[in-house]
Amino acid sequence: MTDKETYPMTVESIPRFIAGIPGSLFWRKRNGEKAIEILGDTGTAGPGYDAGKLLRDLVWAQEMVVEDDFPRFKLFVQAVREGKEASVFFRIRETGATPGRRWLKITGAPSGGTSPYYYGWILDMTRDIDFINRLLEKDLERQTKIESEDIPVLLVDMGTKSVISRSTFAYDLFGYTFHEFNDVKFRDLYPPEAEPGMLRAYDACLLEGRWEGELTLVKKDGVSFNAGVKLKRLSVRDRDLLKMSFHSIRGETSGERDVPAASPDLLAAMEGKDEMEEILDTLLSHEQADSLFDGVTYVDVHARKGRVDIYGRGEPFRNFKSGISYEYEGTVSQMVREDRLEFFILRDTLESTRPIDWALFIPHGIRSYFGRTFFHGTRLRTLLIFCSTEPNRFTEADIEIFEPYYSAFLQGLRNWRKKKRG
């Protein structure tokens, strides 16, 4: 036998050929005739389903094919009658003891030459489609798990128009606490005068699935600002959701309370920083007031792993090796997570009963500190702690003084995490 020898497929060999392809059916018809000849079937036939009748009787086919798919199927049958090559996916109803639907793909083409036959192939694609749908659903579920995204992101239920999930950075952007966000509605995110533009974007997303542009938004305390917004419609388990991602935030205007923003100098200095030591050094070198703090620590919380990783900079931490892990049990992180605290103040470390204060802060001369928490949904991930070598240095009256540091720190934190992810 030579390489040039071939074995042409004959009608007799077709059944043997398709026997190894489960869920397939091979058929043919003579040009100009309605009769369908089944050449082989390995499992596409089912209760109430007759492939030949499906192709030759459109009235019956209309009862069997799912309504939304019938127009496509009808075009395929027309192409078969005209002897044209065609292919279509469609769903068919099953009418047996366990009614359901199956996905089929049907393909047909003239044999060419002088042959009077038109050949077709039906494949049962139900398992393949189900597998693809599961993958798509997992991808959609991944897209809806937004808590750990490193930009402000909200997930809105398009039915109730409630905010059902948000990333850590959304808390800082809009100024709501975790519990307050549970009652936030879509209409609470923008000022009344911005409603026409917001509704246009919302309607465009309903029609096209996505929208991108700039919108005017509003914080909890009435401060309006502009931001680049990406809207994406997601459908998960028959539930329509709207994913809102915010970037290019600028132009804050005065409201009921003027919240300080990071200075341009601090933001510029933080640009490109992706090492935690230099991020913390940048905060230290841009203090908003003299002797506001002597050191600063970042706590990377891994509660599920039972540890926290701590980075410290400033004169008190000059001999401290950043990135050291401590047991989660007995740390500040555990305390603020359990009580859902947004900020915390320890006026005198010598009066503390927490092991972390005696293991970390007191040995480095820290007598008081002020901390800000950042939650990823229900999960505490980040603490930023400003430290002083003086006792009773911080009070609740100082809370707003630290706000200018957060946006710059989060900018650096995003860079740092991206670098760590590789």
VEXTIMAR-673625 format. One record per residue (C-alpha): z, y, x; residue in three letters. Coordinates in steps of 0.001 Angstrom, whole numbers, padded with zeros to 6 digits, always signed. Each point is the difference from the previous one (the first is absolute). Example, Ala and Ser with C-alpha at 12.3 -4.5 7.8 and 13.67 -1.06 7.14 Angstrom:
BEGIN
+007800-004500+012300ALA -000660+003440+001370SER 
***
This chain:
BEGIN
+000000+000000+000000MET -000934+003450+001331THR +001555+003412-000619ASP -003036+000901-002131LYS +000600-002768-002498GLU +001441+001236-003333THR +001132-001585-003217TYR -001140+002083-002970PRO +002376-000003-002955MET -001391-001886-002979THR +001170-000092-003602VAL +001409-003441+000743GLU +002055+001304+002944SER +001469+003001-001840ILE +002823-001926-001729PRO +001090-001430+003358ARG -000160+003464+001552PHE +002191+001739-002577ILE +002417-002918-000363ALA +001879+001375+002993GLY +000291+003480-001511ILE +002793-000004-002603PRO -000339+002312-002975GLY -003781+000235+000210SER -002824-000674-002410LEU -003697-000102+000871PHE -002668+000475-002675TRP -003680+000660-000413ARG -002474+000962-002697LYS -003763+000083-000276ARG -001517+003441-000050ASN -000651+001126-003571GLY +002288-002639-001528GLU +003567+000311-001324LYS +001207-003501+000768ALA +002580-000193+002815ILE +000214-003123+002128GLU +003363-000648+001681ILE -000598-001532+003425LEU +003620-000387+001034GLY +003502+001116-001038ASP +003191-000286+002069THR +002472+001695-002259GLY -001294+003251-001517THR -000251-001512-003486ALA +003087+000327-002129GLY +001268+000072-003596PRO -002469+001813-002210GLY -002356+000738+002888TYR -003633-001195+000053ASP -002006+001504+002879ALA -003345-000732-001579GLY +000944+001496-003353LYS +001547+002981+001769LEU -003338+000894+001574LEU -002290-000678-002923ARG +002088+001229-002967ASP +001123+003631+000413LEU +001710+000083-003385VAL +002265-002878+000996TRP +000369+001422+003522ALA +001271+003270-001435GLN +002904-001904-001550GLU +000787-001762+003264MET -000422+002756+002602VAL +002750+002616+000246VAL -001134+003112-001850GLU +000069+002365+002994ASP -002122-002416+002041ASP -002606-000916-002611PHE -002394+002932+000688PRO -000321-001126+003630ARG -000463-003615-001034PHE -002704+001013-002517LYS -001930+001795+002754LEU +000165-003162+002094PHE -001438-002141-002825VAL -002806+002528-000425GLN -000788-000248+003719ALA -000102-003807-000272VAL -002459+000196-002880ARG -002200+002314+002064GLU +000170-002322+003018GLY +001816+002563+002176LYS +002696-000671+002546GLU +003433+001059-001287ALA +003741-000536+000404SER +003106+000994-001980VAL +003777-000492-000164PHE +001506-000428-003454PHE +002985-001420-001833ARG -000203-002707-002635ILE +002516-000991-002633ARG +001330-003529-000205GLU +000793-001295-003467THR +001855-003206+000763GLY +003661-000854-000447ALA +000909+002599+002651THR -002228+003025-000673PRO -000731+002141+003019GLY -002743+001688+001979ARG -002004-001066+003010ARG -002035+002023+002453TRP -003525-001299+000527LEU -002804+001110+002271LYS -003512-000888-001055ILE -003028+000397+002234THR -003633-000748-000742GLY -003354+000294+001734ALA -003571-001265-000431PRO -000847-002843+002364SER -003132+001781+001170GLY -003433-001271+000815GLY -001673-002064-002688THR +003234-001549-001258SER +000495+000476-003754PRO +003791+000001+000306TYR +002746+002612+000058TYR +003204-001215+001645TYR +003541+001206-000541GLY +003490-000616+001271TRP +003348+000627-001719ILE +003208+000161+002033LEU +003524+000039-001415ASP +001544+002944+001900MET +003345+000034-001834THR +002114-001112+002974ARG -001786+002357+002344ASP +000386+002953-002367ILE +003660-000839-000585ASP +000557-000114+003756PHE -001724+003363+000468ILE +002014+001495-002843ASN +003212-001203+001620ARG -001018+001634+003257LEU -000848+003228-001825LEU +003299-000114-001845GLU +001876-000456+003261LYS -001895+002955+001432ASP +000878+002086-003052LEU +003627-001059+000280GLU -000082+001029+003647ARG -001366+003388-000994GLN +002788+000427-002539THR +002718-000732+002568LYS +000039+003571+001199ILE +003639+000399+001011GLU -000693-000353+003732SER -003150+002146+000171GLU +000279+002754+002578ASP -001274+002816-002252ILE +001250+001247-003380PRO -001320-002427-002639VAL +000825-000418-003684LEU -000913-002743-002448LEU -000376+001201-003600VAL -000215-002188-003099ASP -003043+001389-001817MET +001331-001246-003329GLY +003467+001552+000072THR -000892+002629+002628LYS +003221-000814+001837SER +000444-000199+003760VAL +000833-003670+000601ILE +000008-000085+003803SER -000058+002401+002967ARG +000047-000009+003780SER +002861+001434+002028THR -002024+003071+000887PHE -000507+000821-003691ALA +003732+000618-000358TYR -000136+002670+002672ASP -003219+001500-001365LEU +001112+000401-003620PHE +003753+000323+000532GLY +001120-002691-002458TYR +002661-002593+000708THR -000643-003702-000532PHE +001676-000014-003415HIS -001572+003292-001107GLU -003484-001362+000673PHE +000638-002701-002609ASN -000309+002665-002696ASP -002888+001969+001516VAL -003163+000232-002109LYS -003523+000772+001153PHE +000210+003463-001591ARG +003082+000824+002139ASP -002101-000082+003180LEU -002003+003163-000610TYR +000709+003511-001374PRO -001287+000842-003505PRO -002753+002262+001318GLU -001427-002903+002049ALA -000313-002340-002983GLU -003769+000473-000606PRO -000879-000969+003579GLY +002407-002931+000012MET -001342-001357-003298LEU -003584+000306+001242ARG +000919-002052+003050ALA +001834-002507-002203TYR -002975-000369-002355ASP -002412-000373+002933ALA +002158-002810+001360CYS -000023-001699-003407LEU -003797+000045-000047LEU -000865-000630+003648GLU +003076-001784+001334GLY +000794+002576+002674ARG +000144+003733+000687TRP +000684+002143+003063GLU +000604+003722+000296GLY +002682+002691+000202GLU +002607+000559-002707LEU +002956+002289-000593THR +003249-001947-000310LEU +003633+000910-000538VAL +003299-001175+001441LYS +003093-000796-001988LYS +001408+003472+000645ASP -003137+001867-001104GLY -001604+000543+003398VAL -003789-000247-000386SER -002281-001170+002796PHE -003570-001117+000544ASN -000936-003409+001325ALA -003009-002187+000533GLY +000301-002831-002517VAL -001703-003372-000247LYS +000165-001719-003383LEU -000883-003664-000409LYS +000107-002044-003182ARG +001428-003507+000306LEU +000104-002719-002647SER +002736-002570+000553VAL +000765-002637-002642ARG -001605+002052-002783ASP +001983+003055+001063ARG -001859+003156+001050ASP +001630+001812+002906LEU -000827+003198+001836LEU +000636+000118+003747LYS +000490+003576+001226MET -000100+000659+003756SER +000825+003462+001351PHE -001137+001592+003256HIS -000842+003408+001478SER +003076+001538-001649ILE +000086+003778+000298ARG +000646+003314-001714GLY +003524-000314-001412GLU +000921+002864-002306THR +003390+001234-001093SER +001704-001617-002973GLY +003541-000242-001284GLU +001144-000690+003539ARG -001818+000706+003211ASP +000235-003186+002043VAL -000561+000568+003727PRO -003034-001729+001475ALA -000491-001095+003574ALA -001065+002896+002185SER -003625+000016+001185PRO +001289-000179+003576ASP +001999-003153-000711LEU -002873-001675-001829LEU -002394+000935+002788ALA +002425-001318+002616ALA +000274-003303-001869MET -003774-000452-000132GLU -001035-003186+001783GLY +003543-001125+000804LYS +000298-003772-000412ASP +002970-000941+002196GLU +003370+000207-001745MET +001710+001585+003001GLU -002495+002882+000092GLU +000159+000363-003790ILE +003774+000474+000150LEU -000295+002268+003047ASP -002400+002193-001987THR +002588+000428-002760LEU +002628+000888+002579LEU -002191+002597+001673SER -000737+001764-003294HIS +003469+000546-001433GLU -000071+002467-002890GLN +003425+001370+000941ALA +001985+000170+003217ASP +002226-003006+000663SER -000834-001542-003349LEU +000223-003478+001524PHE +000402-001552+003444ASP -001871-003235-000517GLY -002159-001814-002494VAL -000378-003697-000805THR -002595-001951-001919TYR +001099-003243-001650VAL -002715-002554-000793ASP +001569-002204-002672VAL -000800-003717-000303HIS +002527-001066-002633ALA -001673-003333-000714ARG +000174-000891+003673LYS +003624+001172+000176GLY -000547+002661+002649ARG -000729+003654+000657VAL -001862+001413+003009ASP +001362+003329+001211ILE -001702+002699+002072TYR +002014+002936+001309GLY -000872+003189+001912ARG +001837+003083+001128GLY +002699+000704+002567GLU +002590-002416-001512PRO -002571-002806+000178PHE -001285+000668+003514ARG +001139-003474+001132ASN -000882-001725-003265PHE -002755-002599-000024LYS -002098+000610-003112SER -001089-002839-002255GLY +003212-002018+000338ILE +000717-002250-002969SER +003343-000062-001821TYR +001204-002284-002765GLU -000776+001391-003434TYR +003443-000959-001280GLU +002389+002923+000346GLY -002636+002651+000730THR -000618+003309-001730VAL -003227-001540-001279SER +001889-002575-002038GLN +002245+002644-001525MET -002776+002406-001053VAL -002217-002818-001297ARG +002688-001383-002255GLU +000871+003457-001370ASP -003621+001280-000101ARG +001002+003152+001916LEU -002648+002594+000832GLU +002107+001539+002739PHE +003393-000645+001538PHE +002484+001905+002140ILE +002731-001327+002264LEU +002315+002844+000910ARG +001996-001833+002662ASP -001047-003292+001565THR +003544-000639+001279LEU +001079-000474-003613GLU -002777-002510-000727SER +000582-003695-000645THR -003659-001001+000449ARG -000662-002136+003101PRO -003233+001870+000808ILE +001856+003291+000475ASP +002302-001548+002589TRP -002805-001971+001637ALA -002577+002787+000179LEU +001024+003516-000930PHE +003532+000329+001333ILE -000833-001439+003486PRO -002689+002683+000313HIS +002306+002827-000988GLY -001328+000458-003551ILE +002728+001352-002284ARG -002000+000804-003148SER -003467-000548-001392TYR -002345+000759-002891PHE -002503-002618-001169GLY -003053-000102-002267ARG -001261-003266-001535THR -003577-001011-000759PHE -000508-002861-002449PHE -003120-002129-000464HIS +000411-000631-003707GLY +003327-001827-000207THR -000011-000823+003708ARG +001717+002240+002523LEU -002168+000170+003085ARG +000794+003219+001856THR +002997+002152+000902LEU -000204+003278+001933LEU +003415+001051+001299ILE +000829+003379+001561PHE +003049-000264+002258CYS +002577+002448+001354SER +002693-000328+002640THR +002217+002204-002197GLU +002017-001375-002941PRO -000597+001498-003456ASN -003311+001515+001114ARG -001901-000793-003223PHE +000664+000730-003677THR -001978-000331-003254GLU -000914+003667+000354ALA -002157-000967+003000ASP -002243-002409-001936ILE -002926+002398-000361GLU +000213+001039+003646ILE -001330-003423+001033PHE -002897-000145-002429GLU -002509+001668+002368PRO +000295-002965+002360TYR -000961-002769-002424TYR -003733+000549-000407SER -000472+000303+003756ALA +002107-003099+000664PHE -001901-002019-002615LEU -003257+001082+001594GLN +001186-001380+003326GLY +001443-003114-001679LEU -003388-000817-001530ARG -001610+000236+003441ASN +002712-002179+001522TRP -000323-002722-002641ARG -003777-000038+000252LYS +000275-000468+003751LYS +002512-002826-000437LYS -002337-001751-002444ARG -002598+000086+002732GLY 
***
